[in-house]
Amino acid sequence: MTETGDKNIDSIKVTIIFLYHLYFWERWISSFLQDRQQRVVVGGEHSQWVKVQSGVPQGTVLGPLLFLIYINELPDNISAIVCLFADDCVLYSNIRSQLDATKLQKALENLSQWVAEWQMNFNPQKCYCFADCWF
């Protein structure tokens, strides 16, 4: 076989291995998120089991990782500076002119659009606007 033919076969092998791993991880993550139940236990008494409709199980290592993967593209769609840490997102910009203020407003609108598109919600009690003035 030619060198080009060998490279093509190697490329096909890599693709097949990649697709297998992708399938494995998709099934593993799906099983982690689907068909879950929960109940509350207080003082030895417990409620009935109920099916969990949505969300990631709290207190897991995989939960925050899945969230970070989910929101990882957010900074790519926002023109202001975006910092992500755990489940927090900070958006900031230096405002020195009306154009800077307009850019920040556009970034906030893009953030709002992204949140709606990805079916997320802001917690209004955790949303703040800080103004730091330097003269």
N, C-alpha and C positions, 0 to 999 in steps of 0.2 A: 504494500500500500504506500502511497505517496505521503510526504510529510504533511501536505494539506489535508489529505484524507484522515490521517492520524489525529490532527488537530480537530477536525470536525467530529470524529468519534469521541474524543476527550470532551469536547464541548457538549455533546449530547449526554455523556455520562454525568457531567457536572450538573446539567439541567435536570436530569432525572433524579439525581440525589437531592438537589435543591427542592424540587417539587415534592418529593417524599417527605422531607423534613418540614416543609411548609404545611403539608397535609397533616402530619403528626401533631405539630404545634397547634394548628387550628382546631383539631379534634380535642386535644388536651385542654386548651383554653375554653372551648365551648362546654366541655363537661364540667369545668370549674364554675362556669357562670349559669348553667341551665339546670332545671329540675332540682332547685334547692328548697329546703324548708327551714323554718326557724320557730323557736318558742322562747318564752320568757320564764326564768326560774328565779323566784324570790322566796327566801326563807324555807326552802325545801318544797314549796308549792310550785306547780308549773302550769302554764297555759297549754292550750291545744296547739299542735303543729299547724302552721299555715305556710302556704306556698309563697316563696319570694318572687315577686313579679319582675323586679329589675334591680340593677345595682351590682356592686362588687362587694363580696363579703368583707366586713370590717375586721381589722386585726390580723390581716394576712400579709405576707411579704409580696405576694403576686399582685395584690390590689393596687398599691401605689405605682408599681411598675406598669401595669396595664393603663393606669390613668396617664402616666407620663408619655407612653406611646400614643395614647389617644389625643393628647393636646400638643404633641411635639411639633407639629407644623404651624401652630398658632403664630409664633414670631415671624414666620415667612409672609404672613398676610397682613401684618401691621407695620405701618411706616414709622411709628415711634419705637423707642427702646423698650423691649419686653424682657422681663426676668421671670423665669419659672422656678419654683421651689416647692416640692411636694404638691399640695393642692392649692398653692397660692400663685397668683399671677400679678406682677407689678408692671404697669405701663407708665412710662414717664418721658418727659421731653423738656428741653430748655426753651422757654418762651421769651424771645427777645424782640419779636415783631408781630404784627398782625398775621403775616404769612405763617409764622411758627404756630400761632394759635389756631389758624385754619387747618394746618397739617395735623395738629393734635386732635382737633374735632373730627377730621376725616379718619384718623386712626381709631378713635372711639366708635365711630360709626361702623368701621370695618370689623372691630371687635364684636360689636353688637350683632352684626350680620353673621359672623362666624359662629357665635354662640347659638343663634337661632338655627343655623344650618345644621349644627352638630347636636342640637337638642339638649343644650346645657342651660343652666340657670346661674345667675349671679345671686349671691347672698347679700341683700341690701345692707344688712348690719355690718358687713365686712368691706363695704365699698367706701373709700375715702378720697377726698381731693386735698392735696397738700400744696400750699404755696409757700415757697421759700424765696424771700426777696433779698437780693444783694445789690447794694448801691455803690 
